[in-house]
Amino acid sequence: MDLLNLTLSEFRFLIETKRVKELRIVFEEWHPADIADMLTYLSLEEILFLFKTINKEQTSQVFSYCTIETQERLIEAFSGPQIKSILEHVEFDDVVDFLEELPDNLVRKVLQNASESQRQEINILLSYHPNSAGALITTKYVEINEDDTLKDAINKVRSQGKGAASIQTCFVVNQNDRLIGTARLKDMMTNPEDELVSEIMETDVISVNTKDDREEVVKVFSKYDLSVVPVVNDQFCLVGIITVDDVIDVIEEEATEDIQKMAAINPLEGSYLQTSVMDMFKSRIPWLLVLMISATLTGLVMEAYAHITVALTSLVMFIPMLMDTAGNAGSQASAMVIRGIAIDHLDIKDFFVVLWKEMKASVITGVILFVVNVLRIVIFSPSLGWGIAILVSVAIFFTIVLANLIGGSLPLVALLIKVDPAAMAGPVITTLVDVVALIIYFNMAAFYLGRVLT
Amino acid sequence: MDLLNLTLSEFRFLIETKRVKELRIVFEEWHPADIADMLTYLSLEEILFLFKTINKEQTSQVFSYCTIETQERLIEAFSGPQIKSILEHVEFDDVVDFLEELPDNLVRKVLQNASESQRQEINILLSYHPNSAGALITTKYVEINEDDTLKDAINKVRSQGKGAASIQTCFVVNQNDRLIGTARLKDMMTNPEDELVSEIMETDVISVNTKDDREEVVKVFSKYDLSVVPVVNDQFCLVGIITVDDVIDVIEEEATEDIQKMAAINPLEGSYLQTSVMDMFKSRIPWLLVLMISATLTGLVMEAYAHITVALTSLVMFIPMLMDTAGNAGSQASAMVIRGIAIDHLDIKDFFVVLWKEMKASVITGVILFVVNVLRIVIFSPSLGWGIAILVSVAIFFTIVLANLIGGSLPLVALLIKVDPAAMAGPVITTLVDVVALIIYFNMAAFYLGRVLT
């Protein structure tokens, strides 16, 4: 058996036969994230056996990489001393990450096993809003003073650095704990050791406030290409730092949220396979209901123009195509604007620029679709004649223009009325664009019928 | 005038009146990313004035934060010595980032002004596929040997560290340049200085190959919570490192790409405001054409069942609602599965798990929509009667189930036939689900008519 490339069943076999020596080698050699992956497939008993057998530092490491579902199962099963050892070995921002997801009784169980100082620190971190910068901070960083010599400062790195999340950048505070600068370790190590920190520190520090939204934090990291950002309170005192690896998860979660909202799903956390059927149902049904009922509008339009479909039955066959094209054009424009808002600071002040751009792009697109559609109908359905071909294609042209204008402007309007652009876009645009497309279509048809009949 | 909080027009005023002293202060105090933001609004003459007046290191810094459009304008206008100075002060991975986007004549202009060794290094970096790990690497890292003492190793950090992108982690190689481990600077600084690197290094190194796809690189960073990852060639020799801040842009670009593909747009780089109308048109028209023409299918279905819509004209008014609901249900399922593939390693082996989950969720959803729709029709359109109400609602139920199954399985099928799941989902699902919905609807209607007429 190759211990470096175990299959799941070989791993289980080692546990069942209690091959402790081999298991210790696995924990020694494997990355904790890979072991955590395996644990999702094991029974609670099997995992508990591992946590009893293997040394606490390694199992705690593995614990911090486990999914929240596994962590919850484990906390429920753990004894007091086992929880104490987790609190000792897992970084505090990771502890807070899973505490935020746990039910209240398990949070209490964890806090009861924390020491007084651990409890204080955890409570401060838990008091921040889950979507705020405060919820992302770690308090393990190296703090130095402006009047330290570089030698003193490097000694502080040696003593405080052991558990620090990042030592690349040290944070310089004055006597009142106010953040006044940052010093890069590489500058501290490559300059004479009797120089003062104040001589090499950068004073134009980019920082965020504990209350800032986590999307704002992502923008700061991405704009300034940072690997760590200090977090200050309202008095500008340093309370913690955020490292870039914790921001990666935020970016992925935010992108997932946007995609879900645009697909008319209420945001869901957790992976697809771990999401329960009930949660899937609950996240999907609200918008389907809203959309089905708002589609009554399209029904009303169809009813109002029933005389036209009766007079010109061949028109009905183009309705699905017209509606699909309208919906696609609308979501093309809205997807670009929504992403522009999320990433490039697109704002309501750009409203007319966006509208004008969409106008130009949609006219070109509309003309091409008009031409292709006229040819398609004339060639493949010659019995319908040029009249119908042009009628349907003119309707497509106007539908494209209006769908792009609506799709492009609605996300910005959402900003103005303080609604999430992504949540507004998908669902509202579908119905709105469909209604507009049908009204255009039937009015074109009424005009055509008027000309044909007179 | 407050130099720390200049408005754009004040900044322009300083340039027009050639207030060099104040401008130097601005460049000294501001973050280069903020100055780069300002430059997008300036004329080429104004920017060139700044680049002549301010010291080269600072302007080069600003240059590396500029948008690719501004960088292109500048490279075109720069003299040979100005390009030489940019090459000297900008990190090589950033140089390669903009070279990849420049037209060939400008790339030649840059390379002509590079020194022999710079040209070699740039050419190696340029030879990697733009979507590969190789294209993300920086070659500025600290390399140490396994038999160095910690004191020697720290001295190497001092000498190589000045320009290094990351000194938190040093990379340990053997005599053949093979990567054999990593050593954390904090461990090197907090252990006795006569210990050997081999005693404190980690040997289970997570690394990526230069040819790995950049999405794979993102997964590695996110799974193992890394801040830097070493990149090796096929011989396992260390050729560079990737730092997490460069991965942030990749994550955002990949998410944008997914969103665009799901909205049936061919991926576009660059911000909304900087995208030209022609590029917008070109990215949107292909799918609109494909979709319009494939919607011929829905037209054919409508035509085939024309006798039913003639016999039961009230059925037509529900077609838009039915199609919207089908489209929404399809995109809800596909969005979740596509995101699952991108983030949580969902794979074709999970095909039946996904199908079964979608089946269960869709039956619950379908039942609720059935009940609500029956009530809606009976209450608001009593003239249609229970028969039509149940007919339409049963069609909705089956449409939801099939739309969810199609939406959930198509992205996985895309994986199997090696097509991008996001690109397949949006466009193909719309038409497919619509056709299925219409066929169900008309068959239900035919069944109903058969019972009513006999």
Boltz contact constraints between the chains, C-beta under 6 A:
constraints:
  - contact:
      token1: [A, 29]
      token2: [B, 204]
      max_distance: 6.0
  - contact:
      token1: [A, 33]
      token2: [B, 223]
      max_distance: 6.0
  - contact:
      token1: [A, 33]
      token2: [B, 224]
      max_distance: 6.0
  - contact:
      token1: [A, 158]
      token2: [B, 189]
      max_distance: 6.0
  - contact:
      token1: [A, 158]
      token2: [B, 190]
      max_distance: 6.0
  - contact:
      token1: [A, 161]
      token2: [B, 186]
      max_distance: 6.0
  - contact:
      token1: [A, 162]
      token2: [B, 190]
      max_distance: 6.0
  - contact:
      token1: [A, 167]
      token2: [B, 186]
      max_distance: 6.0
  - contact:
      token1: [A, 168]
      token2: [B, 168]
      max_distance: 6.0
  - contact:
      token1: [A, 186]
      token2: [B, 161]
      max_distance: 6.0
  - contact:
      token1: [A, 186]
      token2: [B, 167]
      max_distance: 6.0
  - contact:
      token1: [A, 189]
      token2: [B, 158]
      max_distance: 6.0
  - contact:
      token1: [A, 190]
      token2: [B, 158]
      max_distance: 6.0
  - contact:
      token1: [A, 190]
      token2: [B, 162]
      max_distance: 6.0
  - contact:
      token1: [A, 204]
      token2: [B, 29]
      max_distance: 6.0
  - contact:
      token1: [A, 222]
      token2: [B, 248]
      max_distance: 6.0
  - contact:
      token1: [A, 223]
      token2: [B, 33]
      max_distance: 6.0
  - contact:
      token1: [A, 224]
      token2: [B, 33]
      max_distance: 6.0
  - contact:
      token1: [A, 225]
      token2: [B, 245]
      max_distance: 6.0
  - contact:
      token1: [A, 227]
      token2: [B, 245]
      max_distance: 6.0
  - contact:
      token1: [A, 244]
      token2: [B, 244]
      max_distance: 6.0
  - contact:
      token1: [A, 244]
      token2: [B, 245]
      max_distance: 6.0
  - contact:
      token1: [A, 245]
      token2: [B, 225]
      max_distance: 6.0
  - contact:
      token1: [A, 245]
      token2: [B, 227]
      max_distance: 6.0
  - contact:
      token1: [A, 245]
      token2: [B, 244]
      max_distance: 6.0
  - contact:
      token1: [A, 248]
      token2: [B, 222]
      max_distance: 6.0
  - contact:
      token1: [A, 251]
      token2: [B, 251]
      max_distance: 6.0
  - contact:
      token1: [A, 252]
      token2: [B, 343]
      max_distance: 6.0
  - contact:
      token1: [A, 255]
      token2: [B, 255]
      max_distance: 6.0
  - contact:
      token1: [A, 256]
      token2: [B, 339]
      max_distance: 6.0
  - contact:
      token1: [A, 259]
      token2: [B, 335]
      max_distance: 6.0
  - contact:
      token1: [A, 259]
      token2: [B, 339]
      max_distance: 6.0
  - contact:
      token1: [A, 263]
      token2: [B, 331]
      max_distance: 6.0
  - contact:
      token1: [A, 263]
      token2: [B, 332]
      max_distance: 6.0
  - contact:
      token1: [A, 263]
      token2: [B, 335]
      max_distance: 6.0
  - contact:
      token1: [A, 264]
      token2: [B, 328]
      max_distance: 6.0
  - contact:
      token1: [A, 265]
      token2: [B, 332]
      max_distance: 6.0
  - contact:
      token1: [A, 271]
      token2: [B, 344]
      max_distance: 6.0
  - contact:
      token1: [A, 272]
      token2: [B, 336]
      max_distance: 6.0
  - contact:
      token1: [A, 272]
      token2: [B, 340]
      max_distance: 6.0
  - contact:
      token1: [A, 272]
      token2: [B, 346]
      max_distance: 6.0
  - contact:
      token1: [A, 277]
      token2: [B, 360]
      max_distance: 6.0
  - contact:
      token1: [A, 277]
      token2: [B, 361]
      max_distance: 6.0
  - contact:
      token1: [A, 280]
      token2: [B, 361]
      max_distance: 6.0
  - contact:
      token1: [A, 281]
      token2: [B, 361]
      max_distance: 6.0
  - contact:
      token1: [A, 281]
      token2: [B, 364]
      max_distance: 6.0
  - contact:
      token1: [A, 281]
      token2: [B, 365]
      max_distance: 6.0
  - contact:
      token1: [A, 284]
      token2: [B, 332]
      max_distance: 6.0
  - contact:
      token1: [A, 284]
      token2: [B, 365]
      max_distance: 6.0
  - contact:
      token1: [A, 285]
      token2: [B, 365]
      max_distance: 6.0
  - contact:
      token1: [A, 285]
      token2: [B, 368]
      max_distance: 6.0
  - contact:
      token1: [A, 288]
      token2: [B, 328]
      max_distance: 6.0
  - contact:
      token1: [A, 291]
      token2: [B, 324]
      max_distance: 6.0
  - contact:
      token1: [A, 291]
      token2: [B, 328]
      max_distance: 6.0
  - contact:
      token1: [A, 292]
      token2: [B, 325]
      max_distance: 6.0
  - contact:
      token1: [A, 295]
      token2: [B, 321]
      max_distance: 6.0
  - contact:
      token1: [A, 295]
      token2: [B, 324]
      max_distance: 6.0
  - contact:
      token1: [A, 298]
      token2: [B, 320]
      max_distance: 6.0
  - contact:
      token1: [A, 298]
      token2: [B, 321]
      max_distance: 6.0
  - contact:
      token1: [A, 299]
      token2: [B, 317]
      max_distance: 6.0
  - contact:
      token1: [A, 299]
      token2: [B, 321]
      max_distance: 6.0
  - contact:
      token1: [A, 302]
      token2: [B, 317]
      max_distance: 6.0
  - contact:
      token1: [A, 303]
      token2: [B, 317]
      max_distance: 6.0
  - contact:
      token1: [A, 316]
      token2: [B, 316]
      max_distance: 6.0
  - contact:
      token1: [A, 317]
      token2: [B, 299]
      max_distance: 6.0
  - contact:
      token1: [A, 317]
      token2: [B, 302]
      max_distance: 6.0
  - contact:
      token1: [A, 317]
      token2: [B, 303]
      max_distance: 6.0
  - contact:
      token1: [A, 320]
      token2: [B, 298]
      max_distance: 6.0
  - contact:
      token1: [A, 320]
      token2: [B, 323]
      max_distance: 6.0
  - contact:
      token1: [A, 320]
      token2: [B, 434]
      max_distance: 6.0
  - contact:
      token1: [A, 321]
      token2: [B, 295]
      max_distance: 6.0
  - contact:
      token1: [A, 321]
      token2: [B, 298]
      max_distance: 6.0
  - contact:
      token1: [A, 321]
      token2: [B, 299]
      max_distance: 6.0
  - contact:
      token1: [A, 323]
      token2: [B, 320]
      max_distance: 6.0
  - contact:
      token1: [A, 324]
      token2: [B, 291]
      max_distance: 6.0
  - contact:
      token1: [A, 324]
      token2: [B, 295]
      max_distance: 6.0
  - contact:
      token1: [A, 324]
      token2: [B, 430]
      max_distance: 6.0
  - contact:
      token1: [A, 325]
      token2: [B, 292]
      max_distance: 6.0
  - contact:
      token1: [A, 328]
      token2: [B, 264]
      max_distance: 6.0
  - contact:
      token1: [A, 328]
      token2: [B, 288]
      max_distance: 6.0
  - contact:
      token1: [A, 328]
      token2: [B, 291]
      max_distance: 6.0
  - contact:
      token1: [A, 331]
      token2: [B, 263]
      max_distance: 6.0
  - contact:
      token1: [A, 332]
      token2: [B, 263]
      max_distance: 6.0
  - contact:
      token1: [A, 332]
      token2: [B, 265]
      max_distance: 6.0
  - contact:
      token1: [A, 332]
      token2: [B, 284]
      max_distance: 6.0
  - contact:
      token1: [A, 335]
      token2: [B, 259]
      max_distance: 6.0
  - contact:
      token1: [A, 335]
      token2: [B, 263]
      max_distance: 6.0
  - contact:
      token1: [A, 336]
      token2: [B, 272]
      max_distance: 6.0
  - contact:
      token1: [A, 339]
      token2: [B, 256]
      max_distance: 6.0
  - contact:
      token1: [A, 339]
      token2: [B, 259]
      max_distance: 6.0
  - contact:
      token1: [A, 340]
      token2: [B, 272]
      max_distance: 6.0
  - contact:
      token1: [A, 343]
      token2: [B, 252]
      max_distance: 6.0
  - contact:
      token1: [A, 344]
      token2: [B, 271]
      max_distance: 6.0
  - contact:
      token1: [A, 346]
      token2: [B, 272]
      max_distance: 6.0
  - contact:
      token1: [A, 360]
      token2: [B, 277]
      max_distance: 6.0
  - contact:
      token1: [A, 361]
      token2: [B, 277]
      max_distance: 6.0
  - contact:
      token1: [A, 361]
      token2: [B, 280]
      max_distance: 6.0
  - contact:
      token1: [A, 361]
      token2: [B, 281]
      max_distance: 6.0
  - contact:
      token1: [A, 364]
      token2: [B, 281]
      max_distance: 6.0
  - contact:
      token1: [A, 365]
      token2: [B, 281]
      max_distance: 6.0
  - contact:
      token1: [A, 365]
      token2: [B, 284]
      max_distance: 6.0
  - contact:
      token1: [A, 365]
      token2: [B, 285]
      max_distance: 6.0
  - contact:
      token1: [A, 368]
      token2: [B, 285]
      max_distance: 6.0
  - contact:
      token1: [A, 430]
      token2: [B, 324]
      max_distance: 6.0
  - contact:
      token1: [A, 434]
      token2: [B, 320]
      max_distance: 6.0
